[in-house]
Amino acid sequence: MAIDPNKHPMPTQAPEERAHNFREVALGYTMEIARDEASRCLNCKNQPCVKGCPVGIHIPQFIQSLRKGEIEEAYQIISLTSSLPAVCGRVCPQETQCESKCTLGVRFEPVGIGRLERFVADWHNEHSAEAPKRPESNGHRVAIVGSGPSGLTCAGDLAKKGYAVTVFEALHTAGGVLVYGIPEFRLPKAIVAREVDTLKALGVDVETNVIIGKTLTVDELFGQGYEAVFIGSGAGLPNFMGIPGESLKGVYSANEYLTRSNLMKAYRDDADTPIMKGGSVAVVGGGNVAMDAARTALRLGAEHVYIVYRRSMEELPARREEVEHAEEEGIDFRLLCNPTEILGWENPENPRDPKNGFVKSMRCIRMELGEPDASGRRRPVEIPGSEFTLDVDTVVIAIGTSPNPLIKSTTEGLEVNRRGGIVINEDGLTSRENVYAGGDAVTGAATVISAMGAGKTAAAAIDKALRGE
């Protein structure tokens, strides 16, 4: 039978409909489409796709089970190495990881591995009511700081080996960036909650509203009997541009903007969380977080949303799928532009004017690409005399985040690099004995799957250390 050269497209809500609601954009494969897509897999003996997966999912095996219609079997194969399959199937950049290594992709489009993983996980969640079997305790205790993808993965891997694991989360809901950073229309929060519940069924204890570094310190965790600590506290410190006007009302970091909407449900009519809605919104940046903020602004009622990015479309770091969705929804991309100042309303004749101090507009300058910089991308250079103004009511700065500084400032002997990331060895071990770290707390903002890979590496090292191997 001839192989279809193209992967099956993902069914989605129509752009004109989804731009005004927070329901999930991608609708998922049907059983027929999923099995048909699975039939495109060549089942290679050397399995290059597995080498491209940071958590080592047995990709050909789960796809072959799916191809035969053994969906639960496929799920169990994925679960051998991944604690968050329904999440990964939605937000992992498969196009640069497993799918980029797919042999079929040499001549045709690669197999839609991420879409198949999502289908299998969703099918399991819909059809299986049986909780995972709780392993027998091995008598060891481990503390996990942060309930994002690295922390949950580390917790899941250790729980499966019989460890008593407690996850400490600073916010009131477990999930870390999965709940406060990624919008509902890309990753429904019920999906995250279901994944967390699966870990709880394995014996993982989750304590929310506990800020390690304030409520408890790392040293106090050891004093409570924990034998190892994994720090997966993320990169929650937003970066700003340092331009005039960033302190005006209506200027947000993307972190705050998305947290207000995603975690605090500011998009609901009955929400108590204040957030700027309507008008014109400029989002500065070109990554996935910038796309999330821009598309969120649209759904909050903005009349016009700009993406302001200093390089061209070719250098845009966001996933291509997210960029295409944003374009379809009407986001206005202002490329090769960079903000220089945010201007506010001022009415000296009426100090009580309610507009005073709010964003009025943003000054920008046009850019051109020069020689490559240290990242290999061509350096943006200002074009003299090309300044222009965008009339906007809200500005969201989405140019990256840095590791949370609280733990390093309260943990003696914890080495960090000049960017604030915790220094680790190849096993995730820090400069402190029995203290491990991984994910954005080490690297700065990165992908969900890379954070999961770091959590998995640390879990294996913790297990080896506590078993005295």
LOVEXLO-337551 format. One line per 5 residues: number of its first residue (from 1); their letters; for each residue x, y, z of N, C-alpha, C. Coordinates in steps of 0.2 Angstrom, whole numbers. Example, Ala and Ser with C-alpha at 12.3 -4.5 7.8 and 13.67 -1.06 7.14 Angstrom:
1> AS> 66/-28/39/62/-22/39/66/-16/39; 64/-11/35/68/-5/36/64/0/39
END
This chain:
1> MAIDP> 4/-6/0/0/0/0/4/6/0; 3/11/-4/7/17/-5/6/21/1; 11/25/4/11/29/10/9/36/8; 4/38/11/2/45/10/8/50/12; 10/54/7/16/59/9/14/64/14
6> NKHPM> 8/65/15/6/71/20/3/68/26; 5/71/32/2/69/38/-5/72/38; -10/69/42/-17/71/42/-17/78/46; -20/82/43/-21/89/46/-25/88/53; -23/93/57/-27/93/64/-33/97/63
11> PTQAP> -39/94/64/-45/97/64/-45/103/69; -48/109/68/-48/115/72/-54/118/72; -55/122/77/-61/127/77/-60/132/71; -65/135/68/-64/140/63/-61/146/66; -56/149/63/-53/155/66/-58/161/68
16> EERAH> -63/162/64/-68/167/66/-72/166/72; -72/159/74/-76/157/80/-71/157/86; -65/154/85/-61/152/91/-58/159/93; -57/164/89/-54/170/91/-58/174/97; -64/171/98/-69/174/103/-71/170/108
21> NFREV> -67/164/109/-68/160/115/-62/156/117; -62/153/123/-56/150/126/-56/143/126; -61/140/121/-61/133/120/-55/131/116; -53/124/117/-47/122/114/-47/123/106; -42/125/103/-42/127/96/-42/120/92
26> ALGYT> -37/116/94/-36/109/91/-41/104/93; -45/101/89/-50/97/91/-48/89/92; -42/88/89/-40/81/90/-42/76/84; -38/71/83/-40/66/78/-46/61/80; -50/59/76/-54/53/77/-51/47/77
31> MEIAR> -54/41/79/-51/35/79/-48/33/72; -53/34/67/-51/33/60/-45/37/57; -45/43/59/-39/47/57/-33/45/60; -33/44/67/-27/42/71/-24/35/68; -28/30/67/-26/24/64/-23/24/57
36> DEASR> -26/29/53/-24/30/47/-17/33/47; -16/38/51/-10/42/52/-4/37/55; -6/32/60/-2/28/62/1/23/57; -3/22/52/-1/17/47/5/20/42; 6/26/43/11/30/39/18/28/42
41> CLNCK> 18/26/49/24/24/52/28/18/49; 35/19/48/39/14/44/41/9/49; 40/10/56/42/5/61/50/4/61; 54/9/60/61/8/59/64/4/64; 69/0/63/73/-4/67/77/1/72
46> NQPCV> 80/6/69/85/10/73/81/16/77; 75/17/75/70/21/79/74/28/80; 75/32/75/78/38/76/73/43/80; 67/42/79/62/47/83/63/47/90; 65/41/93/66/40/100/72/44/102
51> KGCPV> 77/44/98/83/48/100/81/55/100; 76/58/97/74/65/97/70/67/102; 67/62/106/63/63/112/66/64/118; 66/70/122/70/71/128/68/66/134; 62/63/133/60/58/139/60/51/136
56> GIHIP> 62/50/130/63/43/127/57/39/126; 51/42/124/45/38/123/47/32/118; 44/26/119/45/21/114/40/22/108; 42/27/104/37/29/99/35/24/94; 39/20/90/36/15/86/32/10/89
61> QFIQS> 34/8/95/30/3/98/22/6/100; 22/12/103/15/14/104/11/15/98; 15/17/92/11/19/86/9/12/83; 13/7/84/10/0/81/4/-2/85; 4/-1/91/-2/-3/95/-8/1/93
66> LRKGE> -7/7/92/-12/11/90/-15/9/83; -10/7/79/-12/5/72/-16/-1/72; -15/-6/77/-19/-12/78/-26/-10/82; -27/-4/84/-33/-3/88/-32/-4/95; -26/-6/98/-25/-7/105/-23/-1/108
71> IEEAY> -28/4/110/-26/10/112/-24/10/119; -27/6/123/-25/6/130/-17/4/131; -16/-1/127/-9/-4/126/-4/2/124; -6/6/119/-2/11/117/-1/16/123; -6/18/127/-6/22/132/-1/20/137
76> QIISL> -1/13/139/4/10/144/11/11/142; 12/10/135/19/10/132/21/18/133; 17/22/132/19/29/133/21/31/140; 17/28/144/17/30/151/23/27/155; 26/22/151/33/19/154/38/24/155
81> TSSLP> 38/30/151/43/35/151/40/42/152; 34/43/151/31/50/151/26/50/157; 26/55/161/21/56/166/15/61/164; 16/64/158/12/69/156/10/68/148; 7/63/146/6/62/139/1/66/136
86> AVCGR> -4/68/139/-9/72/137/-7/79/136; -2/81/140/1/88/140/6/88/134; 10/83/134/15/83/129/12/83/122; 7/79/121/4/78/114/1/85/112; 0/90/116/-2/96/115/3/102/114
91> VCPQE> 8/102/118/12/108/118/20/106/117; 22/100/116/29/99/114/30/101/107; 36/104/106/38/106/99/40/99/95; 36/95/93/38/89/90/42/90/84; 40/95/80/43/97/74/50/98/74
96> TQCES> 53/100/80/60/100/81/63/95/85; 59/90/87/62/84/91/60/78/88; 56/74/90/55/67/87/53/67/80; 49/72/78/46/72/71/52/74/66; 57/78/69/62/80/65/67/75/63
101> KCTLG> 67/69/67/71/63/66/68/58/62; 61/59/61/57/53/57/60/52/50; 61/45/49/64/43/43/59/45/37; 53/44/38/48/46/33/49/53/31; 51/58/36/52/65/34/57/67/30
106> VRFEP> 61/62/28/67/63/23/64/65/16; 58/61/14/55/62/8/49/65/8; 45/64/14/38/66/14/37/70/21; 31/72/23/30/75/29/31/69/34; 34/71/40/35/65/45/28/63/48
111> VGIGR> 28/57/52/22/55/55/20/60/60; 14/61/61/11/66/66/12/63/73; 18/62/76/19/58/82/15/62/88; 16/69/88/13/72/94/5/72/94; 2/72/88/-5/71/87/-8/64/89
116> LERFV> -3/59/88/-5/52/90/-5/51/97; 0/54/100/1/54/107/-5/57/111; -7/63/108/-13/66/111/-19/62/110; -20/59/105/-26/55/104/-26/49/109; -20/46/109/-20/40/114/-21/42/121
121> ADWHN> -18/48/123/-19/50/130/-26/52/131; -29/55/127/-36/58/127/-41/52/127; -40/47/123/-44/41/123/-44/37/130; -38/37/133/-37/33/139/-41/37/145; -40/44/145/-43/48/150/-51/47/149
126> EHSAE> -53/46/143/-61/46/142/-63/39/144; -59/34/142/-62/27/143/-60/23/149; -54/25/152/-51/21/158/-53/24/164; -56/21/169/-58/23/175/-54/20/181; -49/15/178/-45/12/183/-39/16/185
131> APKRP> -38/17/192/-32/21/194/-26/17/194; -20/20/192/-14/16/192/-13/13/199; -9/7/199/-8/4/205/-2/7/208; -3/8/215/2/12/219/7/7/221; 13/9/219/19/4/221/20/3/228
136> ESNGH> 24/-2/230/25/-3/237/31/2/239; 30/4/245/35/9/248/42/6/249; 47/10/247/54/8/248/57/11/254; 53/16/258/55/19/264/59/25/263; 60/28/257/64/34/256/59/40/255
141> RVAIV> 61/46/257/57/52/256/61/57/252; 57/60/247/60/65/243/55/71/242; 58/77/242/54/83/242/55/86/235; 50/88/232/50/92/225/48/99/226; 52/104/224/50/111/224/48/113/217
146> GSGPS> 41/114/217/38/116/211/34/111/207; 28/112/205/24/107/202/23/108/194; 28/111/191/28/112/184/30/105/181; 32/105/174/33/99/171/40/95/173; 45/99/175/51/95/178/49/92/185
151> GLTCA> 46/96/189/44/93/196/39/87/195; 34/88/191/29/82/191/32/76/188; 37/77/183/40/71/180/45/68/185; 49/72/188/53/69/193/49/65/199; 43/68/201/39/65/206/36/59/203
156> GDLAK> 34/59/197/31/53/194/36/47/194; 42/48/191/47/43/190/49/40/197; 49/44/202/51/42/209/46/38/212; 39/41/211/34/37/215/33/30/212; 34/29/205/34/23/202/39/18/205
161> KGYAV> 44/21/208/49/16/211/48/15/219; 43/18/221/41/17/228/43/22/233; 45/28/231/47/34/235/41/37/238; 42/40/244/36/44/246/38/51/244; 35/54/240/36/60/236/31/66/238
166> TVFEA> 34/71/240/29/77/242/32/83/237; 27/86/233/28/91/229/25/97/232; 30/103/233/28/109/236/27/114/230; 21/117/230/19/122/225/17/129/228; 20/134/226/19/141/229/12/143/228
171> LHTAG> 9/142/222/2/144/220/-3/140/223; -9/141/222/-15/138/225/-17/132/220; -14/131/215/-16/126/210/-9/122/207; -9/116/207/-3/112/205/-3/112/197; 3/112/195/4/112/187/9/117/185
176> GVLVY> 11/122/189/16/127/187/14/130/181; 19/131/176/18/135/170/12/132/166; 11/125/167/6/122/163/-1/125/165; -2/128/171/-8/131/172/-8/139/172; -2/142/174/-2/149/174/0/152/167
181> GIPEF> 4/148/164/7/151/158/4/149/151; 1/143/150/-1/141/144/-9/142/144; -12/146/139/-19/147/139/-23/141/138; -29/142/141/-34/136/140/-35/134/133; -35/138/128/-36/136/121/-31/132/118
186> RLPKA> -25/132/122/-20/127/119/-19/121/124; -20/122/130/-20/117/135/-25/117/140; -31/114/140/-36/114/145/-34/112/152; -36/116/157/-33/115/163/-36/108/166; -42/106/164/-44/100/166/-39/94/164
191> IVARE> -36/95/158/-31/90/156/-25/90/161; -23/96/163/-17/96/168/-19/93/175; -26/95/177/-28/92/183/-29/84/183; -30/82/177/-31/74/177/-24/71/177; -19/74/174/-12/71/175/-10/72/182
196> VDTLK> -11/77/185/-9/78/192/-13/73/197; -19/71/195/-23/66/199/-20/59/198; -17/58/192/-14/52/191/-8/51/195; -4/56/196/2/56/200/0/55/207; -6/58/210/-8/57/216/-10/50/218
201> ALGVD> -13/47/213/-15/40/213/-9/35/214; -3/38/212/3/34/213/6/35/219; 3/40/223/6/41/230/9/48/231; 9/52/226/13/58/226/8/63/230; 11/66/235/7/71/239/9/78/237
206> VETNV> 4/82/236/5/89/233/2/94/238; 7/98/240/5/103/245/6/110/242; 0/114/241/0/120/238/1/126/243; 2/132/240/2/138/245/8/137/249; 14/134/247/20/133/251/25/136/247
211> IIGKT> 28/141/249/34/145/246/40/143/249; 44/138/245/50/136/247/55/142/247; 58/144/253/62/150/253/59/155/258; 52/154/259/49/158/264/45/154/269; 40/150/266/36/146/271/41/141/274
216> LTVDE> 45/138/270/50/133/272/57/134/268; 62/132/271/68/132/267/70/125/265; 75/125/260/78/118/258/81/115/264; 84/118/268/87/115/274/82/113/279; 77/116/280/71/114/284/68/107/281
221> LFGQG> 68/107/274/65/101/271/69/95/274; 76/95/273/80/90/276/79/89/283; 78/94/287/76/93/294/70/89/295; 65/89/291/59/86/291/60/79/289; 65/77/287/66/69/285/67/68/278
226> YEAVF> 66/73/274/67/71/267/75/70/265; 76/65/261/83/63/260/86/66/254; 82/69/250/84/72/244/79/78/242; 81/83/238/77/88/236/78/90/229; 73/90/225/73/92/218/70/99/217
231> IGSGA> 74/104/214/72/110/213/70/111/206; 63/112/205/60/113/199/56/120/199; 59/125/201/55/131/203/53/136/197; 56/134/191/54/138/185/58/144/184; 56/148/179/59/154/178/53/159/178
236> GLPNF> 52/161/184/46/166/185/48/173/186; 54/175/185/56/182/185/56/185/178; 51/190/177/50/192/170/56/197/168; 58/197/162/63/202/159/59/208/156; 62/214/157/59/220/154/64/223/149
241> MGIPG> 62/228/145/67/231/140/71/236/143; 69/240/148/72/245/151/71/252/147; 65/252/144/64/258/140/59/263/144; 59/269/143/54/274/147/47/271/146; 43/272/151/36/271/151/34/264/153
246> ESLKG> 39/260/155/37/253/157/33/252/163; 33/258/167/29/258/174/22/261/173; 20/262/167/13/265/166/8/260/167; 2/262/169/-3/257/170/-5/255/163; -6/248/163/-8/245/156/-2/242/153
251> VYSAN> 4/242/157/10/238/154/11/232/159; 11/226/156/11/220/159/17/216/157; 20/212/161/24/207/159/20/201/156; 22/197/152/18/192/149/16/187/155; 21/186/159/20/182/165/14/184/169
256> EYLTR> 13/190/171/7/193/174/1/192/170; 2/194/164/-4/195/160/-7/188/159; -3/183/158/-6/176/157/-8/173/163; -5/174/169/-7/172/175/-14/174/177; -15/181/176/-21/184/178/-27/180/174
261> SNLMK> -25/179/167/-30/176/163/-31/168/164; -25/165/164/-26/157/165/-27/155/172; -23/157/177/-24/154/183/-30/158/187; -31/164/186/-36/168/190/-42/169/186; -42/166/180/-49/166/176/-51/173/175
266> AYRDD> -47/178/173/-49/185/172/-54/185/166; -54/180/162/-58/181/156/-65/179/157; -67/177/163/-74/176/165/-77/182/167; -83/183/165/-87/189/167/-88/190/175; -88/184/178/-88/185/186/-82/185/189
271> ADTPI> -76/185/186/-69/185/189/-68/192/193; -65/191/199/-63/196/203/-56/199/201; -52/196/196/-46/198/195/-46/203/189; -43/209/191/-43/215/186/-38/213/180; -40/215/174/-35/215/168/-38/219/163
276> MKGGS> -34/222/159/-36/227/154/-39/223/148; -45/225/146/-48/222/141/-50/227/136; -51/224/129/-53/229/124/-47/233/121; -49/238/117/-44/243/114/-39/239/110; -33/242/109/-28/240/105/-22/237/110
281> VAVVG> -19/232/108/-14/228/112/-8/227/108; -2/229/111/4/227/108/8/222/112; 10/217/109/14/212/113/21/212/110; 26/213/114/33/214/112/36/207/113; 38/204/107/42/197/107/39/193/102
286> GGNVA> 43/187/101/41/183/95/41/176/97; 41/174/103/41/167/105/34/164/107; 34/158/109/27/155/110/23/159/116; 27/162/121/23/166/126/20/172/123; 24/175/118/21/181/115/15/179/111
291> MDAAR> 15/173/107/9/171/103/3/170/108; 5/167/114/-1/165/119/-4/172/122; 1/177/123/-2/183/126/-6/187/120; -4/187/114/-8/190/109/-14/187/108; -14/181/107/-21/177/106/-25/177/112
296> TALRL> -23/178/118/-27/179/124/-30/186/124; -26/191/122/-29/198/122/-35/198/117; -34/195/111/-39/194/106/-46/192/109; -45/186/113/-51/183/116/-53/187/122; -49/191/125/-52/196/130/-56/202/128
301> GAEHV> -56/202/121/-60/207/118/-56/213/115; -50/212/114/-46/218/110/-48/218/103; -49/225/101/-51/226/94/-45/225/89; -39/226/91/-33/225/87/-27/223/91; -24/218/89/-18/215/93/-12/215/88
306> YIVYR> -6/218/90/0/218/87/5/214/90; 9/210/86/15/207/88/21/211/85; 25/214/90/30/218/88/37/215/89; 40/213/84/46/209/85/52/212/80; 58/212/83/63/215/80/67/212/74
311> RSMEE> 65/205/73/68/202/68/62/200/63; 64/196/58/59/194/52/56/188/54; 51/186/50/47/180/51/51/174/51; 57/174/47/61/168/47/65/167/54; 66/172/58/69/171/64/64/170/70
316> LPARR> 58/171/69/53/171/74/54/164/78; 55/164/84/56/158/88/50/154/89; 44/156/89/38/153/91/37/147/86; 33/142/89/31/136/84/27/139/78; 29/136/73/26/138/66/18/137/67
321> EEVEH> 16/132/70/8/131/71/5/136/75; 9/139/80/6/144/84/6/151/80; 11/152/76/11/158/72/5/158/67; 5/152/63/-1/151/58/-8/152/62; -9/150/67/-15/151/71/-16/158/72
326> AEEEG> -11/161/75/-11/169/76/-13/173/70; -10/171/64/-11/175/58/-18/173/56; -21/167/56/-28/166/54/-33/169/59; -31/171/65/-36/174/69/-35/182/69; -31/184/65/-31/191/63/-26/195/67
331> IDFRL> -21/192/70/-15/196/74/-11/199/69; -10/206/70/-6/210/66/2/210/67; 6/206/63/13/206/64/17/212/62; 20/215/66/24/221/65/31/219/65; 34/216/60/41/213/61/46/218/59
336> LCNPT> 52/217/61/58/221/60/56/228/63; 53/228/69/52/234/73/54/233/80; 56/238/84/57/238/91/55/244/94; 52/243/100/49/248/104/55/252/107; 54/259/107/59/263/110/56/267/117
341> EILGW> 50/268/117/47/271/122/39/270/123; 37/269/129/29/269/130/27/275/132; 22/278/129/19/285/131/13/284/135; 12/289/140/6/289/143/1/295/143; -5/295/145/-9/300/145/-7/305/150
346> ENPEN> -7/312/148/-6/317/153/-11/323/152; -14/325/157/-18/330/157/-17/335/163; -12/340/162/-10/344/168/-15/349/170; -20/350/166/-26/354/168/-31/351/173; -31/344/172/-35/340/177/-31/334/180
351> PRDPK> -28/335/185/-24/330/188/-29/324/190; -35/325/191/-40/319/192/-42/315/186; -40/317/180/-42/314/174/-40/307/174; -45/302/174/-44/295/175/-39/292/170; -38/295/164/-34/293/159/-26/294/161
356> NGFVK> -25/299/166/-18/300/167/-14/294/170; -8/293/167/-4/288/169/-5/281/166; -10/281/161/-12/275/157/-8/275/151; -7/269/148/-4/269/141/-8/273/136; -5/277/132/-8/280/126/-5/278/119
361> SMRCI> 1/276/119/4/274/113/11/271/114; 14/268/109/21/266/109/25/268/103; 31/271/105/35/273/100/40/267/98; 41/266/91/45/261/88/50/263/83; 55/259/82/59/261/76/60/255/72
366> RMELG> 60/256/66/61/250/61/68/247/61; 69/241/60/75/237/60/77/234/53; 83/233/52/86/228/47/91/223/50; 91/218/46/96/213/49/103/213/46; 108/213/51/115/214/50/118/207/50
371> EPDAS> 124/207/53/128/201/53/125/196/59; 126/190/58/124/185/64/127/187/70; 123/186/76/126/187/82/128/180/85; 129/180/92/132/174/95/127/168/95; 120/170/94/115/164/93/115/162/86
376> GRRRP> 118/165/81/118/162/75/113/166/70; 109/170/74/104/174/70/106/181/68; 104/183/63/107/190/60/104/195/65; 109/199/67/108/204/72/104/210/70; 98/212/73/94/218/71/97/224/72
381> VEIPG> 97/229/67/101/235/68/95/241/66; 95/246/70/90/251/69/92/255/63; 86/257/60/87/261/54/85/269/56; 90/273/56/90/280/58/84/283/54; 80/287/58/75/291/55/68/287/54
386> SEFTL> 68/281/56/62/277/54/57/276/60; 57/280/64/53/280/70/45/281/68; 41/277/72/34/278/71/30/276/77; 24/278/77/20/277/83/14/272/82; 13/268/87/7/264/87/2/266/93
391> DVDTV> -4/267/91/-9/269/96/-11/263/100; -9/262/106/-12/256/110/-14/258/117; -18/253/120/-20/254/126/-17/250/131; -14/244/129/-11/239/133/-4/237/130; 1/236/134/7/233/131/9/227/135
396> VIAIG> 11/222/132/13/216/135/20/214/133; 25/214/138/32/213/137/33/205/137; 35/202/132/36/195/132/42/193/129; 48/195/132/54/195/129/59/190/134; 55/185/138/59/180/141/58/181/149
401> TSPNP> 60/176/152/60/176/160/67/173/162; 68/175/169/74/172/172/72/167/177; 77/163/180/75/158/185/73/162/191; 68/159/195/66/162/201/72/163/206; 73/169/209/79/170/213/78/168/220
406> LIKST> 72/166/222/71/166/229/75/160/233; 75/154/229/78/148/232/86/149/233; 88/152/227/96/153/228/98/158/233; 93/163/235/95/168/240/94/165/247; 90/160/248/89/157/254/92/150/255
411> TEGLE> 96/148/251/99/141/251/107/142/251; 110/141/257/117/142/257/121/137/253; 126/139/250/130/134/246/128/132/239; 122/135/237/119/133/230/122/138/225; 126/135/221/130/139/215/125/140/210
416> VNRRG> 125/147/207/121/149/202/126/152/197; 124/152/190/128/156/185/126/163/185; 129/167/180/128/174/179/121/176/177; 117/171/174/110/172/172/105/170/178; 108/168/184/104/166/189/101/159/189
421> GIVIN> 104/155/184/102/148/184/106/144/189; 103/139/192/106/134/196/111/130/192; 117/129/195/122/126/191/122/118/193; 121/114/189/121/107/190/126/103/186; 127/96/188/131/92/183/126/88/179
426> EDGLT> 129/83/175/125/79/170/120/75/173; 120/74/180/114/70/183/109/75/187; 110/81/186/106/86/189/108/88/196; 113/85/198/115/87/205/118/94/206; 116/98/211/119/105/212/125/104/216
431> SRENV> 128/110/218/133/111/222/132/108/229; 126/107/231/124/105/238/122/97/237; 125/94/242/124/87/243/116/85/243; 114/80/239/107/78/239/102/83/237; 105/89/234/100/94/231/101/94/223
436> YAGGD> 96/92/220/96/92/213/91/97/210; 92/99/203/88/104/200/87/102/193; 82/106/190/81/105/182/76/109/180; 75/109/173/70/114/170/72/121/170; 67/125/170/69/132/169/73/135/174
441> AVTGA> 73/132/180/77/135/186/84/134/184; 86/130/180/93/129/178/94/133/171; 90/132/166/91/134/159/88/141/158; 84/144/162/79/149/160/74/146/156; 69/151/153/63/148/150/65/144/144
446> ATVIS> 62/138/144/63/133/138/57/129/137; 57/123/134/51/120/132/49/115/138; 43/113/138/40/109/143/43/102/143; 45/99/137/48/93/136/55/93/138; 59/98/137/66/98/140/66/98/147
451> AMGAG> 61/102/150/60/102/158/59/95/160; 54/92/157/52/85/158/59/80/158; 63/81/153/69/77/152/73/78/158; 74/84/160/78/86/166/75/83/172; 69/83/173/66/80/179/67/72/179
456> KTAAA> 67/69/173/68/62/172/75/60/174; 80/64/172/87/63/173/88/63/180; 86/69/184/87/69/191/84/64/195; 78/61/193/74/56/196/79/50/196; 82/48/190/86/42/190/92/43/194
461> AIDKA> 95/49/195/101/50/199/99/50/206; 93/53/208/91/52/215/90/45/217; 87/41/213/86/34/215/92/30/216; 97/32/211/104/28/212/107/30/218; 107/37/220/110/39/226/107/36/232
466> LRGE> 101/36/233/97/34/239/98/27/240; 98/23/234/99/16/235/106/14/236; 111/19/236/118/18/238/122/15/232; 119/16/226/123/13/220/128/17/217
END
